[in-house]
Amino acid sequence: MSERPIYYRLAEAHWREHCPRRVAELERTGVLEAALQEASDLTATEMGAAIRSCLQRGATPDQAEREAWEMIRERHVLLPPETPA
């Protein structure tokens, strides 16, 4: 089996720690892997576009990656923590 992409692994770790009810529901319905893959794919696509935009504005590659991650990370990977039940 191939290693999962970094955004997939980040999302899975974050969701399991901070969104356990969401993970339980996704597992119960058999769509956790698909949801994680979608979050990973969307993040990768959006990161690419954001990095290109940052580079066009004159950022260095490292700056562009950091700035893009700051803009994108909470959209699909680092979801807000669930409130206690």
mmCIF file as gemmi writes it, N, C-alpha and C atoms, coordinates in Angstrom:
data_model
loop_
_atom_site.group_PDB
_atom_site.id
_atom_site.type_symbol
_atom_site.label_atom_id
_atom_site.label_alt_id
_atom_site.label_comp_id
_atom_site.label_asym_id
_atom_site.label_entity_id
_atom_site.label_seq_id
_atom_site.pdbx_PDB_ins_code
_atom_site.Cartn_x
_atom_site.Cartn_y
_atom_site.Cartn_z
_atom_site.occupancy
_atom_site.B_iso_or_equiv
_atom_site.pdbx_formal_charge
_atom_site.auth_seq_id
_atom_site.auth_asym_id
_atom_site.pdbx_PDB_model_num
ATOM 1 N N . MET Axp A 1 ? 0.849 -1.182 0 1 0 ? 1 A 1
ATOM 2 C CA . MET Axp A 1 ? 0 0 0 1 0 ? 1 A 1
ATOM 3 C C . MET Axp A 1 ? 0.887 1.234 0 1 0 ? 1 A 1
ATOM 4 N N . SER Axp A 2 ? 0.517 2.234 -0.807 1 0 ? 2 A 1
ATOM 5 C CA . SER Axp A 2 ? 1.316 3.451 -0.863 1 0 ? 2 A 1
ATOM 6 C C . SER Axp A 2 ? 1.001 4.35 0.333 1 0 ? 2 A 1
ATOM 7 N N . GLU Axp A 3 ? 1.953 5.175 0.647 1 0 ? 3 A 1
ATOM 8 C CA . GLU Axp A 3 ? 1.79 6.107 1.758 1 0 ? 3 A 1
ATOM 9 C C . GLU Axp A 3 ? 0.775 7.174 1.375 1 0 ? 3 A 1
ATOM 10 N N . ARG Axp A 4 ? -0.044 7.558 2.319 1 0 ? 4 A 1
ATOM 11 C CA . ARG Axp A 4 ? -1.057 8.587 2.083 1 0 ? 4 A 1
ATOM 12 C C . ARG Axp A 4 ? -0.375 9.951 1.933 1 0 ? 4 A 1
ATOM 13 N N . PRO Axp A 5 ? -0.994 10.862 1.148 1 0 ? 5 A 1
ATOM 14 C CA . PRO Axp A 5 ? -0.446 12.215 1.014 1 0 ? 5 A 1
ATOM 15 C C . PRO Axp A 5 ? -0.435 12.94 2.36 1 0 ? 5 A 1
ATOM 16 N N . ILE Axp A 6 ? 0.444 13.91 2.474 1 0 ? 6 A 1
ATOM 17 C CA . ILE Axp A 6 ? 0.624 14.632 3.739 1 0 ? 6 A 1
ATOM 18 C C . ILE Axp A 6 ? -0.673 15.283 4.206 1 0 ? 6 A 1
ATOM 19 N N . TYR Axp A 7 ? -1.433 15.887 3.302 1 0 ? 7 A 1
ATOM 20 C CA . TYR Axp A 7 ? -2.667 16.552 3.74 1 0 ? 7 A 1
ATOM 21 C C . TYR Axp A 7 ? -3.688 15.54 4.243 1 0 ? 7 A 1
ATOM 22 N N . TYR Axp A 8 ? -3.714 14.364 3.664 1 0 ? 8 A 1
ATOM 23 C CA . TYR Axp A 8 ? -4.591 13.283 4.126 1 0 ? 8 A 1
ATOM 24 C C . TYR Axp A 8 ? -4.215 12.917 5.56 1 0 ? 8 A 1
ATOM 25 N N . ARG Axp A 9 ? -2.918 12.709 5.785 1 0 ? 9 A 1
ATOM 26 C CA . ARG Axp A 9 ? -2.458 12.301 7.121 1 0 ? 9 A 1
ATOM 27 C C . ARG Axp A 9 ? -2.686 13.396 8.153 1 0 ? 9 A 1
ATOM 28 N N . LEU Axp A 10 ? -2.467 14.652 7.761 1 0 ? 10 A 1
ATOM 29 C CA . LEU Axp A 10 ? -2.718 15.761 8.682 1 0 ? 10 A 1
ATOM 30 C C . LEU Axp A 10 ? -4.199 15.848 9.034 1 0 ? 10 A 1
ATOM 31 N N . ALA Axp A 11 ? -5.045 15.735 8.014 1 0 ? 11 A 1
ATOM 32 C CA . ALA Axp A 11 ? -6.488 15.799 8.254 1 0 ? 11 A 1
ATOM 33 C C . ALA Axp A 11 ? -6.94 14.658 9.158 1 0 ? 11 A 1
ATOM 34 N N . GLU Axp A 12 ? -6.472 13.443 8.87 1 0 ? 12 A 1
ATOM 35 C CA . GLU Axp A 12 ? -6.903 12.302 9.679 1 0 ? 12 A 1
ATOM 36 C C . GLU Axp A 12 ? -6.502 12.48 11.145 1 0 ? 12 A 1
ATOM 37 N N . ALA Axp A 13 ? -5.268 12.869 11.38 1 0 ? 13 A 1
ATOM 38 C CA . ALA Axp A 13 ? -4.806 13.056 12.764 1 0 ? 13 A 1
ATOM 39 C C . ALA Axp A 13 ? -5.6 14.159 13.456 1 0 ? 13 A 1
ATOM 40 N N . HIS Axp A 14 ? -5.804 15.271 12.758 1 0 ? 14 A 1
ATOM 41 C CA . HIS Axp A 14 ? -6.531 16.401 13.353 1 0 ? 14 A 1
ATOM 42 C C . HIS Axp A 14 ? -7.989 16.036 13.601 1 0 ? 14 A 1
ATOM 43 N N . TRP Axp A 15 ? -8.631 15.456 12.605 1 0 ? 15 A 1
ATOM 44 C CA . TRP Axp A 15 ? -10.045 15.098 12.769 1 0 ? 15 A 1
ATOM 45 C C . TRP Axp A 15 ? -10.233 14.106 13.896 1 0 ? 15 A 1
ATOM 46 N N . ARG Axp A 16 ? -9.363 13.094 13.978 1 0 ? 16 A 1
ATOM 47 C CA . ARG Axp A 16 ? -9.521 12.088 15.044 1 0 ? 16 A 1
ATOM 48 C C . ARG Axp A 16 ? -9.375 12.724 16.428 1 0 ? 16 A 1
ATOM 49 N N . GLU Axp A 17 ? -8.478 13.689 16.543 1 0 ? 17 A 1
ATOM 50 C CA . GLU Axp A 17 ? -8.276 14.334 17.847 1 0 ? 17 A 1
ATOM 51 C C . GLU Axp A 17 ? -9.348 15.376 18.154 1 0 ? 17 A 1
ATOM 52 N N . HIS Axp A 18 ? -9.701 16.185 17.174 1 0 ? 18 A 1
ATOM 53 C CA . HIS Axp A 18 ? -10.552 17.349 17.433 1 0 ? 18 A 1
ATOM 54 C C . HIS Axp A 18 ? -11.993 17.215 16.95 1 0 ? 18 A 1
ATOM 55 N N . CYS Axp A 19 ? -12.28 16.226 16.132 1 0 ? 19 A 1
ATOM 56 C CA . CYS Axp A 19 ? -13.626 16.041 15.573 1 0 ? 19 A 1
ATOM 57 C C . CYS Axp A 19 ? -14.051 14.571 15.667 1 0 ? 19 A 1
ATOM 58 N N . PRO Axp A 20 ? -13.989 13.992 16.853 1 0 ? 20 A 1
ATOM 59 C CA . PRO Axp A 20 ? -14.244 12.544 16.965 1 0 ? 20 A 1
ATOM 60 C C . PRO Axp A 20 ? -15.657 12.135 16.564 1 0 ? 20 A 1
ATOM 61 N N . ARG Axp A 21 ? -16.647 12.979 16.796 1 0 ? 21 A 1
ATOM 62 C CA . ARG Axp A 21 ? -18.017 12.615 16.396 1 0 ? 21 A 1
ATOM 63 C C . ARG Axp A 21 ? -18.135 12.594 14.871 1 0 ? 21 A 1
ATOM 64 N N . ARG Axp A 22 ? -17.51 13.547 14.222 1 0 ? 22 A 1
ATOM 65 C CA . ARG Axp A 22 ? -17.503 13.568 12.754 1 0 ? 22 A 1
ATOM 66 C C . ARG Axp A 22 ? -16.844 12.291 12.214 1 0 ? 22 A 1
ATOM 67 N N . VAL Axp A 23 ? -15.686 11.942 12.782 1 0 ? 23 A 1
ATOM 68 C CA . VAL Axp A 23 ? -14.969 10.743 12.34 1 0 ? 23 A 1
ATOM 69 C C . VAL Axp A 23 ? -15.83 9.506 12.574 1 0 ? 23 A 1
ATOM 70 N N . ALA Axp A 24 ? -16.455 9.419 13.729 1 0 ? 24 A 1
ATOM 71 C CA . ALA Axp A 24 ? -17.297 8.252 14.029 1 0 ? 24 A 1
ATOM 72 C C . ALA Axp A 24 ? -18.431 8.132 13.02 1 0 ? 24 A 1
ATOM 73 N N . GLU Axp A 25 ? -19.058 9.245 12.682 1 0 ? 25 A 1
ATOM 74 C CA . GLU Axp A 25 ? -20.165 9.218 11.709 1 0 ? 25 A 1
ATOM 75 C C . GLU Axp A 25 ? -19.66 8.841 10.32 1 0 ? 25 A 1
ATOM 76 N N . LEU Axp A 26 ? -18.524 9.399 9.919 1 0 ? 26 A 1
ATOM 77 C CA . LEU Axp A 26 ? -17.959 9.064 8.608 1 0 ? 26 A 1
ATOM 78 C C . LEU Axp A 26 ? -17.552 7.589 8.55 1 0 ? 26 A 1
ATOM 79 N N . GLU Axp A 27 ? -17.008 7.072 9.647 1 0 ? 27 A 1
ATOM 80 C CA . GLU Axp A 27 ? -16.656 5.65 9.702 1 0 ? 27 A 1
ATOM 81 C C . GLU Axp A 27 ? -17.919 4.792 9.662 1 0 ? 27 A 1
ATOM 82 N N . ARG Axp A 28 ? -18.93 5.195 10.413 1 0 ? 28 A 1
ATOM 83 C CA . ARG Axp A 28 ? -20.18 4.43 10.481 1 0 ? 28 A 1
ATOM 84 C C . ARG Axp A 28 ? -20.819 4.311 9.103 1 0 ? 28 A 1
ATOM 85 N N . THR Axp A 29 ? -20.73 5.383 8.327 1 0 ? 29 A 1
ATOM 86 C CA . THR Axp A 29 ? -21.343 5.386 6.993 1 0 ? 29 A 1
ATOM 87 C C . THR Axp A 29 ? -20.379 4.914 5.906 1 0 ? 29 A 1
ATOM 88 N N . GLY Axp A 30 ? -19.155 4.579 6.298 1 0 ? 30 A 1
ATOM 89 C CA . GLY Axp A 30 ? -18.197 4.015 5.36 1 0 ? 30 A 1
ATOM 90 C C . GLY Axp A 30 ? -17.565 5.003 4.388 1 0 ? 30 A 1
ATOM 91 N N . VAL Axp A 31 ? -17.551 6.274 4.762 1 0 ? 31 A 1
ATOM 92 C CA . VAL Axp A 31 ? -17.015 7.276 3.835 1 0 ? 31 A 1
ATOM 93 C C . VAL Axp A 31 ? -15.844 8.08 4.405 1 0 ? 31 A 1
ATOM 94 N N . LEU Axp A 32 ? -15.255 7.616 5.507 1 0 ? 32 A 1
ATOM 95 C CA . LEU Axp A 32 ? -14.152 8.371 6.1 1 0 ? 32 A 1
ATOM 96 C C . LEU Axp A 32 ? -12.992 8.521 5.119 1 0 ? 32 A 1
ATOM 97 N N . GLU Axp A 33 ? -12.564 7.43 4.51 1 0 ? 33 A 1
ATOM 98 C CA . GLU Axp A 33 ? -11.425 7.511 3.587 1 0 ? 33 A 1
ATOM 99 C C . GLU Axp A 33 ? -11.719 8.445 2.422 1 0 ? 33 A 1
ATOM 100 N N . ALA Axp A 34 ? -12.92 8.4 1.895 1 0 ? 34 A 1
ATOM 101 C CA . ALA Axp A 34 ? -13.292 9.282 0.781 1 0 ? 34 A 1
ATOM 102 C C . ALA Axp A 34 ? -13.294 10.743 1.222 1 0 ? 34 A 1
ATOM 103 N N . ALA Axp A 35 ? -13.796 11.008 2.422 1 0 ? 35 A 1
ATOM 104 C CA . ALA Axp A 35 ? -13.82 12.38 2.931 1 0 ? 35 A 1
ATOM 105 C C . ALA Axp A 35 ? -12.402 12.907 3.157 1 0 ? 35 A 1
ATOM 106 N N . LEU Axp A 36 ? -11.542 12.066 3.696 1 0 ? 36 A 1
ATOM 107 C CA . LEU Axp A 36 ? -10.146 12.463 3.898 1 0 ? 36 A 1
ATOM 108 C C . LEU Axp A 36 ? -9.444 12.697 2.566 1 0 ? 36 A 1
ATOM 109 N N . GLN Axp A 37 ? -9.717 11.842 1.595 1 0 ? 37 A 1
ATOM 110 C CA . GLN Axp A 37 ? -9.104 12.01 0.271 1 0 ? 37 A 1
ATOM 111 C C . GLN Axp A 37 ? -9.582 13.301 -0.38 1 0 ? 37 A 1
ATOM 112 N N . GLU Axp A 38 ? -10.863 13.577 -0.247 1 0 ? 38 A 1
ATOM 113 C CA . GLU Axp A 38 ? -11.395 14.821 -0.822 1 0 ? 38 A 1
ATOM 114 C C . GLU Axp A 38 ? -10.762 16.038 -0.151 1 0 ? 38 A 1
ATOM 115 N N . ALA Axp A 39 ? -10.653 16.011 1.179 1 0 ? 39 A 1
ATOM 116 C CA . ALA Axp A 39 ? -10.017 17.118 1.898 1 0 ? 39 A 1
ATOM 117 C C . ALA Axp A 39 ? -8.569 17.294 1.437 1 0 ? 39 A 1
ATOM 118 N N . SER Axp A 40 ? -7.877 16.191 1.261 1 0 ? 40 A 1
ATOM 119 C CA . SER Axp A 40 ? -6.49 16.221 0.803 1 0 ? 40 A 1
ATOM 120 C C . SER Axp A 40 ? -6.387 16.793 -0.604 1 0 ? 40 A 1
ATOM 121 N N . ASP Axp A 41 ? -7.23 16.308 -1.499 1 0 ? 41 A 1
ATOM 122 C CA . ASP Axp A 41 ? -7.202 16.76 -2.893 1 0 ? 41 A 1
ATOM 123 C C . ASP Axp A 41 ? -7.532 18.242 -3.004 1 0 ? 41 A 1
ATOM 124 N N . LEU Axp A 42 ? -8.583 18.675 -2.316 1 0 ? 42 A 1
ATOM 125 C CA . LEU Axp A 42 ? -8.966 20.082 -2.352 1 0 ? 42 A 1
ATOM 126 C C . LEU Axp A 42 ? -7.849 20.97 -1.801 1 0 ? 42 A 1
ATOM 127 N N . THR Axp A 43 ? -7.244 20.527 -0.708 1 0 ? 43 A 1
ATOM 128 C CA . THR Axp A 43 ? -6.167 21.298 -0.116 1 0 ? 43 A 1
ATOM 129 C C . THR Axp A 43 ? -4.986 21.405 -1.066 1 0 ? 43 A 1
ATOM 130 N N . ALA Axp A 44 ? -4.608 20.308 -1.685 1 0 ? 44 A 1
ATOM 131 C CA . ALA Axp A 44 ? -3.481 20.328 -2.618 1 0 ? 44 A 1
ATOM 132 C C . ALA Axp A 44 ? -3.76 21.267 -3.789 1 0 ? 44 A 1
ATOM 133 N N . THR Axp A 45 ? -4.962 21.208 -4.333 1 0 ? 45 A 1
ATOM 134 C CA . THR Axp A 45 ? -5.325 22.075 -5.451 1 0 ? 45 A 1
ATOM 135 C C . THR Axp A 45 ? -5.293 23.541 -5.033 1 0 ? 45 A 1
ATOM 136 N N . GLU Axp A 46 ? -5.912 23.845 -3.902 1 0 ? 46 A 1
ATOM 137 C CA . GLU Axp A 46 ? -5.962 25.227 -3.432 1 0 ? 46 A 1
ATOM 138 C C . GLU Axp A 46 ? -4.589 25.739 -3.025 1 0 ? 46 A 1
ATOM 139 N N . MET Axp A 47 ? -3.778 24.857 -2.46 1 0 ? 47 A 1
ATOM 140 C CA . MET Axp A 47 ? -2.411 25.26 -2.102 1 0 ? 47 A 1
ATOM 141 C C . MET Axp A 47 ? -1.627 25.635 -3.352 1 0 ? 47 A 1
ATOM 142 N N . GLY Axp A 48 ? -1.749 24.846 -4.402 1 0 ? 48 A 1
ATOM 143 C CA . GLY Axp A 48 ? -1.034 25.145 -5.637 1 0 ? 48 A 1
ATOM 144 C C . GLY Axp A 48 ? -1.391 26.517 -6.175 1 0 ? 48 A 1
ATOM 145 N N . ALA Axp A 49 ? -2.687 26.807 -6.205 1 0 ? 49 A 1
ATOM 146 C CA . ALA Axp A 49 ? -3.142 28.106 -6.707 1 0 ? 49 A 1
ATOM 147 C C . ALA Axp A 49 ? -2.666 29.239 -5.806 1 0 ? 49 A 1
ATOM 148 N N . ALA Axp A 50 ? -2.747 29.035 -4.496 1 0 ? 50 A 1
ATOM 149 C CA . ALA Axp A 50 ? -2.33 30.083 -3.555 1 0 ? 50 A 1
ATOM 150 C C . ALA Axp A 50 ? -0.824 30.321 -3.624 1 0 ? 50 A 1
ATOM 151 N N . ILE Axp A 51 ? -0.054 29.265 -3.757 1 0 ? 51 A 1
ATOM 152 C CA . ILE Axp A 51 ? 1.401 29.41 -3.877 1 0 ? 51 A 1
ATOM 153 C C . ILE Axp A 51 ? 1.748 30.191 -5.134 1 0 ? 51 A 1
ATOM 154 N N . ARG Axp A 52 ? 1.113 29.837 -6.245 1 0 ? 52 A 1
ATOM 155 C CA . ARG Axp A 52 ? 1.379 30.566 -7.5 1 0 ? 52 A 1
ATOM 156 C C . ARG Axp A 52 ? 1.052 32.047 -7.34 1 0 ? 52 A 1
ATOM 157 N N . SER Axp A 53 ? -0.052 32.347 -6.692 1 0 ? 53 A 1
ATOM 158 C CA . SER Axp A 53 ? -0.449 33.734 -6.469 1 0 ? 53 A 1
ATOM 159 C C . SER Axp A 53 ? 0.586 34.468 -5.618 1 0 ? 53 A 1
ATOM 160 N N . CYS Axp A 54 ? 1.045 33.826 -4.573 1 0 ? 54 A 1
ATOM 161 C CA . CYS Axp A 54 ? 2.059 34.435 -3.698 1 0 ? 54 A 1
ATOM 162 C C . CYS Axp A 54 ? 3.363 34.674 -4.452 1 0 ? 54 A 1
ATOM 163 N N . LEU Axp A 55 ? 3.756 33.718 -5.258 1 0 ? 55 A 1
ATOM 164 C CA . LEU Axp A 55 ? 4.988 33.86 -6.042 1 0 ? 55 A 1
ATOM 165 C C . LEU Axp A 55 ? 4.869 35.013 -7.028 1 0 ? 55 A 1
ATOM 166 N N . GLN Axp A 56 ? 3.701 35.17 -7.627 1 0 ? 56 A 1
ATOM 167 C CA . GLN Axp A 56 ? 3.485 36.271 -8.572 1 0 ? 56 A 1
ATOM 168 C C . GLN Axp A 56 ? 3.573 37.626 -7.882 1 0 ? 56 A 1
ATOM 169 N N . ARG Axp A 57 ? 3.258 37.658 -6.591 1 0 ? 57 A 1
ATOM 170 C CA . ARG Axp A 57 ? 3.359 38.897 -5.824 1 0 ? 57 A 1
ATOM 171 C C . ARG Axp A 57 ? 4.769 39.135 -5.301 1 0 ? 57 A 1
ATOM 172 N N . GLY Axp A 58 ? 5.708 38.215 -5.608 1 0 ? 58 A 1
ATOM 173 C CA . GLY Axp A 58 ? 7.098 38.418 -5.244 1 0 ? 58 A 1
ATOM 174 C C . GLY Axp A 58 ? 7.589 37.675 -4.017 1 0 ? 58 A 1
ATOM 175 N N . ALA Axp A 59 ? 6.775 36.786 -3.456 1 0 ? 59 A 1
ATOM 176 C CA . ALA Axp A 59 ? 7.213 36 -2.3 1 0 ? 59 A 1
ATOM 177 C C . ALA Axp A 59 ? 8.264 34.984 -2.738 1 0 ? 59 A 1
ATOM 178 N N . THR Axp A 60 ? 9.131 34.624 -1.821 1 0 ? 60 A 1
ATOM 179 C CA . THR Axp A 60 ? 10.058 33.527 -2.082 1 0 ? 60 A 1
ATOM 180 C C . THR Axp A 60 ? 9.252 32.223 -2.033 1 0 ? 60 A 1
ATOM 181 N N . PRO Axp A 61 ? 9.783 31.122 -2.559 1 0 ? 61 A 1
ATOM 182 C CA . PRO Axp A 61 ? 9.047 29.858 -2.478 1 0 ? 61 A 1
ATOM 183 C C . PRO Axp A 61 ? 8.672 29.469 -1.045 1 0 ? 61 A 1
ATOM 184 N N . ASP Axp A 62 ? 9.591 29.645 -0.098 1 0 ? 62 A 1
ATOM 185 C CA . ASP Axp A 62 ? 9.271 29.312 1.298 1 0 ? 62 A 1
ATOM 186 C C . ASP Axp A 62 ? 8.176 30.217 1.844 1 0 ? 62 A 1
ATOM 187 N N . GLN Axp A 63 ? 8.279 31.505 1.566 1 0 ? 63 A 1
ATOM 188 C CA . GLN Axp A 63 ? 7.249 32.448 2.019 1 0 ? 63 A 1
ATOM 189 C C . GLN Axp A 63 ? 5.905 32.1 1.404 1 0 ? 63 A 1
ATOM 190 N N . ALA Axp A 64 ? 5.913 31.779 0.118 1 0 ? 64 A 1
ATOM 191 C CA . ALA Axp A 64 ? 4.675 31.461 -0.589 1 0 ? 64 A 1
ATOM 192 C C . ALA Axp A 64 ? 4.007 30.231 0.018 1 0 ? 64 A 1
ATOM 193 N N . GLU Axp A 65 ? 4.797 29.209 0.319 1 0 ? 65 A 1
ATOM 194 C CA . GLU Axp A 65 ? 4.222 27.998 0.904 1 0 ? 65 A 1
ATOM 195 C C . GLU Axp A 65 ? 3.65 28.265 2.289 1 0 ? 65 A 1
ATOM 196 N N . ARG Axp A 66 ? 4.381 29.006 3.102 1 0 ? 66 A 1
ATOM 197 C CA . ARG Axp A 66 ? 3.882 29.33 4.453 1 0 ? 66 A 1
ATOM 198 C C . ARG Axp A 66 ? 2.599 30.167 4.38 1 0 ? 66 A 1
ATOM 199 N N . GLU Axp A 67 ? 2.611 31.185 3.525 1 0 ? 67 A 1
ATOM 200 C CA . GLU Axp A 67 ? 1.439 32.054 3.404 1 0 ? 67 A 1
ATOM 201 C C . GLU Axp A 67 ? 0.237 31.267 2.876 1 0 ? 67 A 1
ATOM 202 N N . ALA Axp A 68 ? 0.461 30.426 1.886 1 0 ? 68 A 1
ATOM 203 C CA . ALA Axp A 68 ? -0.627 29.616 1.33 1 0 ? 68 A 1
ATOM 204 C C . ALA Axp A 68 ? -1.21 28.69 2.396 1 0 ? 68 A 1
ATOM 205 N N . TRP Axp A 69 ? -0.345 28.043 3.175 1 0 ? 69 A 1
ATOM 206 C CA . TRP Axp A 69 ? -0.815 27.137 4.23 1 0 ? 69 A 1
ATOM 207 C C . TRP Axp A 69 ? -1.646 27.904 5.253 1 0 ? 69 A 1
ATOM 208 N N . GLU Axp A 70 ? -1.216 29.11 5.612 1 0 ? 70 A 1
ATOM 209 C CA . GLU Axp A 70 ? -1.991 29.927 6.555 1 0 ? 70 A 1
ATOM 210 C C . GLU Axp A 70 ? -3.392 30.217 6.009 1 0 ? 70 A 1
ATOM 211 N N . MET Axp A 71 ? -3.483 30.441 4.708 1 0 ? 71 A 1
ATOM 212 C CA . MET Axp A 71 ? -4.767 30.771 4.084 1 0 ? 71 A 1
ATOM 213 C C . MET Axp A 71 ? -5.665 29.548 3.914 1 0 ? 71 A 1
ATOM 214 N N . ILE Axp A 72 ? -5.096 28.393 3.644 1 0 ? 72 A 1
ATOM 215 C CA . ILE Axp A 72 ? -5.86 27.222 3.196 1 0 ? 72 A 1
ATOM 216 C C . ILE Axp A 72 ? -6.136 26.197 4.299 1 0 ? 72 A 1
ATOM 217 N N . ARG Axp A 73 ? -5.265 26.079 5.256 1 0 ? 73 A 1
ATOM 218 C CA . ARG Axp A 73 ? -5.278 24.932 6.18 1 0 ? 73 A 1
ATOM 219 C C . ARG Axp A 73 ? -6.59 24.676 6.898 1 0 ? 73 A 1
ATOM 220 N N . GLU Axp A 74 ? -7.335 25.719 7.24 1 0 ? 74 A 1
ATOM 221 C CA . GLU Axp A 74 ? -8.557 25.518 8.015 1 0 ? 74 A 1
ATOM 222 C C . GLU Axp A 74 ? -9.783 25.246 7.148 1 0 ? 74 A 1
ATOM 223 N N . ARG Axp A 75 ? -9.611 25.284 5.839 1 0 ? 75 A 1
ATOM 224 C CA . ARG Axp A 75 ? -10.755 25.043 4.946 1 0 ? 75 A 1
ATOM 225 C C . ARG Axp A 75 ? -11.158 23.574 4.907 1 0 ? 75 A 1
ATOM 226 N N . HIS Axp A 76 ? -10.162 22.684 4.874 1 0 ? 76 A 1
ATOM 227 C CA . HIS Axp A 76 ? -10.472 21.264 4.681 1 0 ? 76 A 1
ATOM 228 C C . HIS Axp A 76 ? -9.72 20.336 5.637 1 0 ? 76 A 1
ATOM 229 N N . VAL Axp A 77 ? -8.56 20.76 6.116 1 0 ? 77 A 1
ATOM 230 C CA . VAL Axp A 77 ? -7.705 19.878 6.92 1 0 ? 77 A 1
ATOM 231 C C . VAL Axp A 77 ? -7.867 20.142 8.408 1 0 ? 77 A 1
ATOM 232 N N . LEU Axp A 78 ? -7.573 21.344 8.84 1 0 ? 78 A 1
ATOM 233 C CA . LEU Axp A 78 ? -7.619 21.674 10.27 1 0 ? 78 A 1
ATOM 234 C C . LEU Axp A 78 ? -8.989 22.278 10.6 1 0 ? 78 A 1
ATOM 235 N N . LEU Axp A 79 ? -9.994 21.415 10.604 1 0 ? 79 A 1
ATOM 236 C CA . LEU Axp A 79 ? -11.362 21.857 10.891 1 0 ? 79 A 1
ATOM 237 C C . LEU Axp A 79 ? -11.478 22.327 12.329 1 0 ? 79 A 1
ATOM 238 N N . PRO Axp A 80 ? -12.444 23.214 12.598 1 0 ? 80 A 1
ATOM 239 C CA . PRO Axp A 80 ? -12.629 23.678 13.976 1 0 ? 80 A 1
ATOM 240 C C . PRO Axp A 80 ? -12.954 22.489 14.895 1 0 ? 80 A 1
ATOM 241 N N . PRO Axp A 81 ? -12.435 22.508 16.107 1 0 ? 81 A 1
ATOM 242 C CA . PRO Axp A 81 ? -12.742 21.429 17.042 1 0 ? 81 A 1
ATOM 243 C C . PRO Axp A 81 ? -14.245 21.382 17.343 1 0 ? 81 A 1
ATOM 244 N N . GLU Axp A 82 ? -14.732 20.177 17.55 1 0 ? 82 A 1
ATOM 245 C CA . GLU Axp A 82 ? -16.129 20.01 17.944 1 0 ? 82 A 1
ATOM 246 C C . GLU Axp A 82 ? -16.315 20.528 19.366 1 0 ? 82 A 1
ATOM 247 N N . THR Axp A 83 ? -17.485 21.03 19.623 1 0 ? 83 A 1
ATOM 248 C CA . THR Axp A 83 ? -17.788 21.433 20.987 1 0 ? 83 A 1
ATOM 249 C C . THR Axp A 83 ? -18.135 20.188 21.791 1 0 ? 83 A 1
ATOM 250 N N . PRO Axp A 84 ? -17.805 20.176 23.067 1 0 ? 84 A 1
ATOM 251 C CA . PRO Axp A 84 ? -18.106 18.995 23.884 1 0 ? 84 A 1
ATOM 252 C C . PRO Axp A 84 ? -19.602 18.7 23.878 1 0 ? 84 A 1
ATOM 253 N N . ALA Axp A 85 ? -19.909 17.417 23.885 1 0 ? 85 A 1
ATOM 254 C CA . ALA Axp A 85 ? -21.337 16.984 23.859 1 0 ? 85 A 1
ATOM 255 C C . ALA Axp A 85 ? -21.989 17.202 25.193 1 0 ? 85 A 1
